Amino acid sequence: MKIVSYNVNGLRQRIAQFGSLRNLLNSFDADILCFQETKLPRQELTADLIMADGYESFFSCTRTSQKGRTGYSGVITFCRVKSAFSSNEVALPQAAEEGFTGLLKNSQTSKDELPFMADDLEEFSKDELISLDSEGRCIITDHTHFVLFNVYGPRAASDDTERIQFKKFFYSVLQKRWEYLLHQGRRIFVVGDLNIAPFAIDRCDAGPDFENNEFRKWFKSMLIENGGQFFDVFRAKHPDRREAYTCWSQNTGAEVFNFGSRIDHILFAGSCLHESCDHSFVRCHVKECDILTQYKRCKPENTPRWKGGRSIKLEGSDHAPVFMSLHEISEVSLHSTPSLSARYVPMVHGIQQTLVSVLMKRKVSEQIKSCKMAPEDDAMDVTCEGEEPVNRAASSATSPNECRFPPSQVYKGSILKPNELSRGSSQEAVSKSLNESEKSVMHKCNKPHKKGRNSQWSQLSLRSFFQKSTNLDNDVNGSSYTDYSSSQAEPSQPNPQLHETPTVSDHSTSPKQCSLDTDACDQDLAGPKDSSTKEEKSNVASLEWQRIQQLMQNSIPICKGHKEPCISRVVKKQGPNFGRRFYVCARAEGPASNPEANCGYFGWASSKSRNK
């Protein structure tokens, strides 16, 4: 049997990376997979995200509405089985539970009815205990031979008093649940990202005060070598291995030089499965335990980003999975998948439609059908209920065969989503955004020319930004109208001043200017661009871009260690320097003894860039 623990840092992203959830799961070839930090809000769960053929899944999502915590954390356990019913496979749990307080299982349960609650927890209310399970940090599955805890431990910064208290409360109650199960003679596996690196060997930059952290002290007190009941399975198999890290900072690129920490763990407590055996479970049944480094974002063959590798797309989590192989695990009695399985959750398979939504969808389809069947002469007068009649002259930019529906009436009470409608009505949105003067000009000109930009993703040319400023200057000086006056007097003579500053697109001419002389407008829109104008426009844009690049290079400081351009960052932490920009060495973070790593350069930018 193989068990894998993996902080996926967003399950959607990992599924997209592998093409499908099934491909992701099959890549591990494991019987039980425990994922943390899924970042799946409960209302967005769909079958393709949490269900795959051949696997049963059990999940917990964040339930809190606290700012910054929605769509955060989340855990899910996948169990590979041949059958979900009447199965004797160990991977298929006989029971499952969301959270670890026992209060989510039955909201009517009193905390006094929870047997593992000790006297020292009486000071906490029921709501406070429920808050521990509200962030989707634990799912428990009972596999007969052992109980498996899939845990995503809270992270608490050293200066965040509120989260430190939450983390202490979280682990103190969780420990009570473990002790209760062990007292009953059960075996326990705890896997997941616990956000604790227990020993100095497990941290790249462990300082002199490393051992004084209260959570490290708690973790080590749980281990069997310090009088506790748990084995750190990885350290039991590799007691002296160094630089065995599972997490790296993405912001500093620390993965390049393996400058990280080991915070993803597999812990075990309990007796051996063999009868009358004095050996430990780890010695008898754990065949192997290691880190799956092949899932790291940074591959050995990748070119470092500061050496031209910035275009390389790094896919993967900022964590590496850990796995454990068990052997001599016997089958169990026949049982079926627990009711907590995702297969029994209605929201995963969709919610039954209401009668109103079905009728509204039918009404919309009939209206669309009637628009398509209407004659071309009458199609311009087709309106939806509650909409103003459309003026033919004012709507000439819209296709005569289009029927316009108010979005609020189309998707209200319907299964159609607003974003689905928006994709099919981009032309309508463009026509509505045009002002009346622009419509009249287009109607008068009526000449073939390039279509206006109707997509928010259409990229503007570099020259267009500078052309706008030039036009503004001309308007202020009155030269713009003077040029068109001269073109009115002598329409057959080309205007030299217009060719001195080439236009970027056929629509760069102002509608007001076109309205002064329709013939001039026709000539400007329909006239072809000669090769010299295109070449001149390309040269000007190239020169402007070179000038901008030179300005950028001159403003970026050079790090002292490598004499290379630095990169800029912005302070995101609340405080007096929030929003302030600074520069650091562009290289990845690494050991101070490595000259190829970040040299530690730091410098504030001259001005502050604050969010408004």
C-alpha positions as CSV (number, residue, x, y, z in Angstrom):
1,M,0.0,0.0,0.0
2,K,1.3,3.5,-0.9
3,I,0.2,6.7,0.8
4,V,1.0,10.2,-0.6
5,S,0.7,13.6,1.0
6,Y,0.9,16.7,-1.2
7,N,0.2,20.4,-0.7
8,V,-1.0,21.1,-4.2
9,N,-1.3,24.9,-3.7
10,G,-4.5,25.0,-5.7
11,L,-6.1,21.8,-7.0
12,R,-7.4,23.6,-10.2
13,Q,-3.9,24.5,-11.2
14,R,-2.6,21.0,-10.7
15,I,-5.5,19.5,-12.7
16,A,-4.8,21.9,-15.5
17,Q,-1.1,21.0,-15.4
18,F,-1.8,17.3,-15.8
19,G,-4.8,17.6,-18.1
20,S,-7.3,16.0,-15.8
21,L,-7.8,14.9,-12.2
22,R,-7.5,11.3,-13.2
23,N,-4.1,11.9,-14.8
24,L,-2.9,13.7,-11.7
25,L,-3.9,10.9,-9.4
26,N,-2.6,8.2,-11.6
27,S,0.8,9.8,-11.9
28,F,1.4,8.9,-8.2
29,D,0.3,5.3,-8.6
30,A,-0.8,5.4,-4.9
31,D,-3.7,3.8,-3.0
32,I,-4.4,6.8,-0.8
33,L,-3.6,10.4,-1.7
34,C,-4.0,13.3,0.7
35,F,-4.0,16.8,-0.8
36,Q,-3.8,20.0,1.2
37,E,-4.5,23.7,0.2
38,T,-7.0,22.8,-2.5
39,K,-8.4,26.3,-2.5
40,L,-11.8,25.2,-3.6
41,P,-14.8,27.1,-2.3
42,R,-17.7,24.8,-1.4
43,Q,-20.1,26.6,-3.8
44,E,-17.7,26.0,-6.8
45,L,-17.2,22.2,-6.3
46,T,-17.9,20.2,-9.5
47,A,-17.4,16.5,-10.3
48,D,-14.4,17.1,-12.5
49,L,-12.5,18.7,-9.6
50,I,-13.0,16.2,-6.9
51,M,-14.2,12.9,-8.5
52,A,-12.3,10.5,-10.8
53,D,-13.1,7.0,-12.0
54,G,-11.6,4.4,-9.7
55,Y,-11.3,6.7,-6.7
56,E,-13.5,7.6,-3.8
57,S,-13.0,11.1,-2.4
58,F,-13.6,12.9,0.9
59,F,-13.2,16.6,1.2
60,S,-13.4,19.6,3.6
61,C,-13.7,23.1,2.3
62,T,-13.5,26.4,4.2
63,R,-16.8,27.5,5.7
64,T,-15.7,30.8,7.2
65,S,-16.7,34.2,5.7
66,Q,-13.7,35.9,7.3
67,K,-12.0,38.3,5.0
68,G,-8.9,36.7,3.3
69,R,-10.0,33.2,4.3
70,T,-12.7,32.4,1.7
71,G,-11.5,30.0,-1.0
72,Y,-8.4,29.3,1.1
73,S,-7.0,26.1,2.5
74,G,-9.1,23.0,2.0
75,V,-8.1,19.3,2.2
76,I,-9.2,16.2,0.2
77,T,-8.4,12.5,0.4
78,F,-8.6,10.2,-2.6
79,C,-8.8,6.4,-2.1
80,R,-8.1,4.2,-5.1
81,V,-10.5,1.2,-5.0
82,K,-11.8,-1.4,-7.3
83,S,-15.3,-1.2,-5.9
84,A,-17.1,1.3,-3.7
85,F,-19.5,-1.3,-2.4
86,S,-19.0,-4.6,-0.6
87,S,-15.2,-4.2,-0.7
88,N,-12.6,-5.6,1.5
89,E,-9.9,-3.2,0.4
90,V,-8.0,-1.3,3.1
91,A,-7.8,1.8,1.0
92,L,-11.6,2.2,1.1
93,P,-12.5,3.7,4.5
94,Q,-15.3,2.2,6.6
95,A,-16.0,5.7,8.1
96,A,-15.1,9.3,7.4
97,E,-15.4,12.6,9.3
98,E,-15.0,16.2,8.3
99,G,-13.0,18.2,10.8
100,F,-11.8,16.8,14.1
101,T,-13.9,18.3,16.8
102,G,-16.9,16.1,16.0
103,L,-19.2,19.1,15.9
104,L,-19.6,19.3,12.2
105,K,-20.8,15.7,12.0
106,N,-23.9,16.7,14.0
107,S,-24.6,20.3,14.7
108,Q,-26.9,19.4,17.5
109,T,-24.1,17.6,19.4
110,S,-23.2,19.3,22.7
111,K,-19.5,19.7,23.4
112,D,-20.1,17.9,26.7
113,E,-21.1,14.8,24.6
114,L,-17.6,14.7,23.0
115,P,-15.6,12.1,24.9
116,F,-12.2,13.4,24.0
117,M,-12.9,16.9,25.4
118,A,-10.9,17.2,28.6
119,D,-11.5,19.5,31.5
120,D,-8.8,22.0,30.4
121,L,-10.9,22.8,27.3
122,E,-14.1,23.7,29.1
123,E,-13.2,27.4,28.9
124,F,-13.8,27.3,25.2
125,S,-17.3,27.7,23.8
126,K,-18.9,25.5,21.2
127,D,-18.6,28.2,18.6
128,E,-14.9,28.5,19.3
129,L,-14.5,24.8,18.8
130,I,-16.5,24.9,15.5
131,S,-14.2,27.7,14.3
132,L,-11.3,25.1,14.3
133,D,-13.1,23.1,11.6
134,S,-14.4,26.1,9.7
135,E,-11.3,26.6,7.6
136,G,-11.3,23.1,6.0
137,R,-8.1,21.9,7.5
138,C,-8.8,18.3,8.4
139,I,-10.5,15.2,7.0
140,I,-10.4,11.9,8.9
141,T,-10.8,8.4,7.3
142,D,-11.0,5.1,9.2
143,H,-9.3,2.3,7.4
144,T,-9.8,-0.4,10.1
145,H,-6.1,-1.1,10.6
146,F,-5.5,2.6,11.2
147,V,-7.1,6.0,11.3
148,L,-5.8,8.5,8.8
149,F,-5.7,12.3,9.6
150,N,-5.2,14.5,6.5
151,V,-4.2,17.8,8.1
152,Y,-3.3,21.3,6.7
153,G,-1.8,23.1,9.7
154,P,-2.3,26.8,10.2
155,R,0.4,29.2,9.4
156,A,1.2,32.0,11.8
157,A,3.7,34.8,11.3
158,S,5.8,35.7,14.3
159,D,4.0,39.0,14.8
160,D,0.5,37.8,14.2
161,T,-0.9,37.3,17.7
162,E,-4.3,36.3,16.6
163,R,-3.2,33.5,14.3
164,I,-0.6,32.3,16.8
165,Q,-3.4,31.8,19.3
166,F,-5.5,30.0,16.7
167,K,-2.6,27.7,15.8
168,K,-2.1,26.8,19.5
169,F,-5.8,26.1,20.0
170,F,-5.9,24.1,16.8
171,Y,-3.1,21.7,17.8
172,S,-4.1,21.4,21.4
173,V,-7.6,20.2,20.5
174,L,-6.3,18.0,17.7
175,Q,-3.8,16.4,20.2
176,K,-6.8,15.6,22.5
177,R,-8.4,13.7,19.6
178,W,-5.3,11.7,18.9
179,E,-4.8,10.8,22.6
180,Y,-8.4,9.6,22.8
181,L,-8.0,7.3,19.8
182,L,-4.7,5.9,21.1
183,H,-6.3,5.3,24.5
184,Q,-8.8,3.1,22.6
185,G,-6.0,1.1,21.1
186,R,-6.3,2.6,17.6
187,R,-3.3,3.2,15.3
188,I,-3.0,6.7,13.9
189,F,-1.3,8.2,10.8
190,V,-1.1,12.0,10.6
191,V,-0.1,13.3,7.1
192,G,0.0,16.7,5.6
193,D,1.5,20.2,5.7
194,L,1.8,20.9,9.4
195,N,3.7,24.2,8.8
196,I,6.3,23.2,11.4
197,A,9.9,22.3,10.7
198,P,10.9,20.3,13.9
199,F,14.7,20.3,13.9
200,A,17.5,22.5,12.7
201,I,18.4,19.9,10.1
202,D,14.9,20.5,8.6
203,R,15.4,24.2,7.9
204,C,17.9,25.9,5.5
205,D,18.5,29.0,7.6
206,A,18.0,27.7,11.2
207,G,19.3,30.4,13.6
208,P,20.4,30.3,17.2
209,D,16.8,30.8,18.4
210,F,15.4,28.2,16.1
211,E,14.8,25.6,18.9
212,N,13.0,28.1,21.1
213,N,9.9,28.2,18.9
214,E,6.9,27.0,20.9
215,F,5.4,25.0,18.0
216,R,8.7,23.2,17.4
217,K,8.8,22.4,21.1
218,W,5.3,21.0,20.9
219,F,6.1,18.9,17.8
220,K,9.2,17.4,19.4
221,S,7.4,16.6,22.6
222,M,5.0,14.4,20.5
223,L,7.8,12.3,19.2
224,I,8.7,8.9,20.7
225,E,12.4,9.8,21.3
226,N,11.2,12.6,23.6
227,G,8.6,10.6,25.5
228,G,5.8,11.0,23.1
229,Q,3.9,8.4,21.1
230,F,4.5,9.4,17.5
231,F,7.2,8.4,15.0
232,D,8.4,10.9,12.4
233,V,8.4,8.3,9.7
234,F,10.8,10.1,7.3
235,R,13.4,10.7,10.1
236,A,13.0,7.1,11.3
237,K,14.1,6.0,7.8
238,H,16.6,8.8,7.1
239,P,17.9,10.1,10.5
240,D,20.9,12.0,9.1
241,R,19.8,13.1,5.7
242,R,20.4,16.8,5.1
243,E,18.7,19.3,2.7
244,A,15.7,17.0,2.6
245,Y,13.2,19.9,2.1
246,T,9.6,19.8,1.0
247,C,8.7,23.5,0.7
248,W,10.5,26.5,-0.9
249,S,9.7,30.2,-1.2
250,Q,8.3,31.1,-4.6
251,N,9.0,34.8,-4.2
252,T,12.7,34.4,-3.9
253,G,13.1,31.4,-6.2
254,A,14.7,29.4,-3.4
255,E,13.9,26.1,-5.1
256,V,16.8,26.6,-7.5
257,F,19.4,26.2,-4.8
258,N,17.2,23.9,-2.6
259,F,16.9,26.5,0.1
260,G,13.8,25.4,1.9
261,S,12.3,23.6,4.8
262,R,10.7,20.2,5.7
263,I,7.2,21.0,6.9
264,D,5.3,18.2,5.2
265,H,5.2,15.1,7.4
266,I,4.0,11.6,7.9
267,L,3.6,10.7,11.6
268,F,2.6,7.4,13.1
269,A,1.5,6.2,16.6
270,G,0.3,2.8,17.7
271,S,1.3,-0.8,17.9
272,C,2.5,-3.3,15.3
273,L,-0.1,-5.3,13.3
274,H,1.7,-8.6,14.2
275,E,0.5,-10.3,17.3
276,S,2.9,-10.8,20.2
277,C,5.5,-8.6,18.4
278,D,7.8,-6.2,20.3
279,H,8.9,-4.4,17.1
280,S,7.4,-1.0,16.1
281,F,4.9,-0.6,13.3
282,V,7.5,1.5,11.4
283,R,10.1,-1.2,11.5
284,C,7.7,-4.0,10.6
285,H,5.4,-2.4,8.1
286,V,6.9,0.8,6.6
287,K,9.0,-0.3,3.6
288,E,10.0,3.2,2.4
289,C,9.4,6.8,3.1
290,D,10.8,9.7,0.9
291,I,10.2,12.9,-0.9
292,L,9.0,12.9,-4.5
293,T,11.4,15.6,-5.9
294,Q,10.4,14.9,-9.5
295,Y,7.3,17.0,-8.8
296,K,9.3,20.2,-8.0
297,R,8.6,23.2,-10.1
298,C,12.3,23.9,-10.9
299,K,13.9,21.1,-13.0
300,P,17.7,20.6,-13.1
301,E,17.8,21.2,-16.8
302,N,16.0,24.6,-16.6
303,T,18.0,27.7,-17.3
304,P,18.1,30.1,-14.3
305,R,15.8,33.0,-14.7
306,W,18.6,35.5,-14.3
307,K,20.5,33.8,-17.2
308,G,17.7,34.2,-19.7
309,G,15.3,31.6,-18.4
310,R,12.5,34.0,-17.5
311,S,10.4,32.8,-20.4
312,I,10.4,29.2,-19.0
313,K,7.0,28.5,-17.5
314,L,7.3,26.9,-14.1
315,E,4.4,24.5,-13.3
316,G,3.8,22.9,-10.0
317,S,3.3,23.6,-6.3
318,D,5.8,25.3,-4.0
319,H,5.7,22.0,-2.1
320,A,7.0,18.5,-3.0
321,P,4.9,15.4,-2.2
322,V,6.0,12.9,0.4
323,F,5.1,9.2,0.3
324,M,5.2,6.1,2.3
325,S,5.0,2.4,1.2
326,L,3.5,-0.2,3.6
327,H,3.7,-3.9,3.3
328,E,2.1,-6.9,5.1
329,I,-1.2,-5.0,5.4
330,S,-4.0,-7.6,5.4
331,E,-7.5,-7.2,3.9
332,V,-10.4,-6.2,6.0
333,S,-14.1,-7.3,6.2
334,L,-16.6,-6.3,3.5
335,H,-17.8,-2.7,3.8
336,S,-19.1,0.1,1.6
337,T,-18.0,3.7,1.1
338,P,-19.1,6.1,3.9
339,S,-21.8,8.6,3.3
340,L,-19.4,11.5,3.5
341,S,-18.0,10.4,0.1
342,A,-18.2,13.0,-2.7
343,R,-20.4,10.6,-4.7
344,Y,-23.3,11.4,-2.3
345,V,-22.9,15.2,-2.2
346,P,-25.8,16.7,-4.3
347,M,-23.9,20.0,-5.1
348,V,-21.2,18.1,-6.8
349,H,-23.6,16.6,-9.4
350,G,-25.7,19.8,-9.8
351,I,-28.8,21.0,-8.2
352,Q,-32.3,20.3,-9.7
353,Q,-33.6,23.1,-11.8
354,T,-36.7,25.0,-10.8
355,L,-39.8,25.2,-13.1
356,V,-39.3,28.9,-13.5
357,S,-35.8,28.5,-14.8
358,V,-36.9,25.8,-17.3
359,L,-39.7,28.0,-18.7
360,M,-37.4,31.1,-18.9
361,K,-34.8,29.1,-20.8
362,R,-37.6,28.0,-23.3
363,K,-38.8,31.5,-23.7
364,V,-35.3,32.8,-24.5
365,S,-34.8,30.0,-27.1
366,E,-38.1,30.9,-28.7
367,Q,-37.2,34.5,-29.0
368,I,-33.8,33.7,-30.5
369,K,-35.5,31.4,-33.0
370,S,-38.0,34.0,-34.0
371,C,-35.3,36.5,-34.6
372,K,-33.5,34.1,-36.9
373,M,-36.7,33.4,-38.9
374,A,-37.8,37.0,-39.2
375,P,-37.4,38.8,-42.6
376,E,-34.4,41.0,-43.0
377,D,-36.5,44.2,-43.3
378,D,-38.3,43.4,-40.1
379,A,-35.4,42.2,-38.1
380,M,-34.3,45.7,-37.2
381,D,-37.6,46.3,-35.4
382,V,-37.5,43.2,-33.2
383,T,-37.3,44.0,-29.6
384,C,-37.6,42.1,-26.4
385,E,-40.1,42.7,-23.7
386,G,-39.3,45.7,-21.7
387,E,-36.8,47.1,-24.2
388,E,-37.1,50.4,-26.0
389,P,-37.7,50.1,-29.8
390,V,-34.5,50.3,-31.7
391,N,-34.0,53.2,-34.2
392,R,-32.8,51.9,-37.5
393,A,-30.5,54.8,-38.4
394,A,-28.9,54.8,-35.0
395,S,-28.2,51.1,-35.0
396,S,-26.6,50.8,-38.4
397,A,-23.4,49.4,-36.8
398,T,-25.3,46.3,-35.6
399,S,-25.9,43.4,-37.9
400,P,-29.4,43.4,-39.3
401,N,-29.9,39.8,-38.3
402,E,-29.1,40.3,-34.6
403,C,-31.7,40.3,-31.9
404,R,-30.8,42.2,-28.8
405,F,-31.8,40.9,-25.5
406,P,-31.3,42.8,-22.2
407,P,-28.8,40.6,-20.3
408,S,-30.7,41.1,-17.0
409,Q,-33.8,39.5,-18.5
410,V,-32.0,36.7,-20.3
411,Y,-30.2,35.2,-17.4
412,K,-32.4,36.1,-14.5
413,G,-33.8,32.9,-13.2
414,S,-32.1,31.0,-16.0
415,I,-29.3,28.4,-16.0
416,L,-27.5,30.6,-18.5
417,K,-24.7,32.6,-16.9
418,P,-23.9,36.2,-17.7
419,N,-20.4,35.5,-18.9
420,E,-21.8,33.0,-21.4
421,L,-24.0,35.7,-22.9
422,S,-21.2,38.2,-23.0
423,R,-19.1,36.1,-25.2
424,G,-21.8,36.0,-27.9
425,S,-22.6,39.7,-27.8
426,S,-19.3,41.5,-28.1
427,Q,-20.5,43.3,-31.2
428,E,-23.5,44.6,-29.4
429,A,-21.4,45.9,-26.6
430,V,-19.2,47.7,-29.1
431,S,-22.2,49.3,-30.9
432,K,-23.7,50.5,-27.7
433,S,-20.4,52.0,-26.6
434,L,-20.1,54.2,-29.7
435,N,-21.4,57.7,-29.3
436,E,-23.9,59.2,-31.7
437,S,-21.3,61.2,-33.6
438,E,-19.2,58.1,-34.3
439,K,-22.3,56.3,-35.6
440,S,-23.1,59.1,-38.0
441,V,-19.6,59.3,-39.4
442,M,-19.6,55.5,-40.0
443,H,-22.9,55.8,-41.7
444,K,-21.8,58.6,-44.0
445,C,-18.5,57.2,-44.9
446,N,-19.8,53.7,-45.6
447,K,-16.5,52.6,-47.0
448,P,-14.6,49.3,-46.4
449,H,-12.0,49.8,-43.7
450,K,-10.6,47.9,-40.7
451,K,-13.1,46.9,-38.0
452,G,-12.9,48.7,-34.7
453,R,-11.4,47.0,-31.8
454,N,-14.2,44.9,-30.2
455,S,-12.2,42.9,-27.7
456,Q,-10.8,44.0,-24.4
457,W,-7.8,41.9,-25.0
458,S,-6.8,43.6,-28.3
459,Q,-3.3,44.9,-27.9
460,L,-2.6,48.5,-28.6
461,S,0.5,49.4,-30.6
462,L,3.3,51.3,-28.8
463,R,3.0,54.2,-31.2
464,S,-0.7,54.7,-30.5
465,F,0.1,56.0,-27.0
466,F,2.5,58.6,-28.3
467,Q,0.1,59.5,-31.2
468,K,-2.6,60.4,-28.7
469,S,-0.4,62.9,-26.9
470,T,0.6,64.4,-30.3
471,N,-3.1,64.9,-31.2
472,L,-3.8,66.5,-27.9
473,D,-1.0,69.0,-28.5
474,N,-2.3,69.8,-31.9
475,D,-5.8,70.4,-30.6
476,V,-4.5,72.8,-28.0
477,N,-2.5,74.8,-30.6
478,G,-5.4,74.8,-33.1
479,S,-3.2,73.2,-35.8
480,S,-5.5,70.2,-36.1
481,Y,-8.4,72.1,-37.5
482,T,-6.1,74.3,-39.5
483,D,-4.8,71.3,-41.4
484,Y,-8.3,70.2,-42.3
485,S,-9.2,73.7,-43.4
486,S,-6.4,73.6,-45.9
487,S,-7.5,70.2,-47.1
488,Q,-11.0,71.6,-47.7
489,A,-9.7,74.4,-49.8
490,E,-7.5,72.1,-51.9
491,P,-8.8,68.6,-51.6
492,S,-6.7,67.4,-54.5
493,Q,-3.5,68.4,-52.8
494,P,-2.1,66.0,-50.2
495,N,-1.5,67.6,-46.9
496,P,2.2,67.4,-46.0
497,Q,1.7,68.0,-42.3
498,L,-0.5,64.9,-42.1
499,H,2.2,62.7,-43.5
500,E,4.9,64.1,-41.1
501,T,3.1,62.3,-38.2
502,P,1.8,59.0,-39.6
503,T,-1.4,57.7,-38.0
504,V,-1.6,54.4,-36.2
505,S,-4.9,53.1,-37.5
506,D,-7.6,54.1,-39.9
507,H,-9.8,55.3,-37.0
508,S,-7.3,57.7,-35.5
509,T,-9.0,60.6,-37.2
510,S,-11.5,62.4,-34.9
511,P,-15.2,62.2,-35.7
512,K,-15.4,66.0,-35.3
513,Q,-12.7,66.5,-37.9
514,C,-14.4,64.1,-40.3
515,S,-17.7,65.9,-39.9
516,L,-16.1,69.1,-41.3
517,D,-15.7,67.5,-44.7
518,T,-17.2,64.1,-45.7
519,D,-15.1,63.9,-48.8
520,A,-11.9,64.3,-46.8
521,C,-13.1,61.6,-44.4
522,D,-13.8,59.3,-47.3
523,Q,-10.3,59.9,-48.7
524,D,-8.7,59.3,-45.4
525,L,-10.5,56.1,-44.6
526,A,-10.4,54.6,-48.0
527,G,-7.0,55.7,-49.2
528,P,-4.3,52.9,-49.1
529,K,-1.1,53.4,-47.0
530,D,2.0,53.6,-49.1
531,S,5.1,51.5,-48.2
532,S,7.1,54.5,-47.1
533,T,4.5,55.5,-44.5
534,K,4.4,51.9,-43.0
535,E,8.2,51.8,-42.9
536,E,8.3,55.2,-41.2
537,K,5.7,54.1,-38.6
538,S,7.7,51.0,-37.8
539,N,10.9,52.9,-37.4
540,V,9.3,55.5,-35.1
541,A,7.8,52.8,-32.9
542,S,11.2,51.0,-32.7
543,L,12.9,54.2,-31.7
544,E,10.4,54.9,-29.0
545,W,10.6,51.4,-27.6
546,Q,14.4,51.6,-27.5
547,R,14.1,54.9,-25.6
548,I,11.8,53.4,-23.1
549,Q,14.1,50.4,-22.5
550,Q,17.0,52.8,-22.0
551,L,15.1,54.8,-19.4
552,M,14.1,51.6,-17.6
553,Q,17.7,50.3,-17.6
554,N,19.0,53.6,-16.3
555,S,16.6,53.6,-13.3
556,I,17.3,50.1,-12.2
557,P,20.2,49.7,-9.7
558,I,23.0,47.2,-10.0
559,C,23.5,44.6,-7.3
560,K,26.9,44.8,-5.6
561,G,27.6,41.0,-5.5
562,H,27.1,40.2,-9.2
563,K,27.0,43.6,-10.9
564,E,23.7,42.6,-12.5
565,P,20.4,44.6,-12.8
566,C,18.1,44.2,-9.8
567,I,14.4,43.4,-9.7
568,S,11.8,45.5,-8.1
569,R,9.3,44.4,-5.5
570,V,6.5,46.1,-3.4
571,V,5.9,45.8,0.3
572,K,2.5,44.1,0.8
573,K,2.6,43.8,4.5
574,Q,0.6,46.3,6.4
575,G,2.7,48.9,8.2
576,P,4.5,52.2,7.7
577,N,6.2,50.9,4.5
578,F,3.1,49.3,2.9
579,G,3.1,50.0,-0.9
580,R,6.7,51.1,-0.9
581,R,8.9,49.8,-3.8
582,F,12.3,48.4,-3.3
583,Y,15.0,46.6,-5.3
584,V,16.8,43.3,-4.6
585,C,19.3,41.0,-6.3
586,A,17.6,39.2,-9.2
587,R,19.2,35.8,-8.3
588,A,17.5,33.0,-6.4
589,E,17.8,32.8,-2.6
590,G,20.4,30.3,-1.4
591,P,23.1,29.6,1.1
592,A,25.4,32.5,2.0
593,S,28.4,30.2,1.1
594,N,27.2,29.9,-2.5
595,P,28.5,32.8,-4.6
596,E,25.9,32.0,-7.3
597,A,23.0,32.6,-5.0
598,N,21.4,35.9,-4.1
599,C,24.0,38.4,-2.8
600,G,21.6,40.0,-0.4
601,Y,21.5,43.5,-2.1
602,F,18.6,45.7,-0.9
603,G,17.7,49.3,-1.7
604,W,14.6,51.4,-1.5
605,A,13.2,53.0,-4.6
606,S,13.2,56.8,-4.6
607,S,9.4,57.1,-4.5
608,K,6.5,55.2,-3.0
609,S,4.0,53.2,-5.1
610,R,0.9,53.0,-3.0
611,N,-2.4,51.4,-3.7
612,K,-5.2,54.0,-4.1
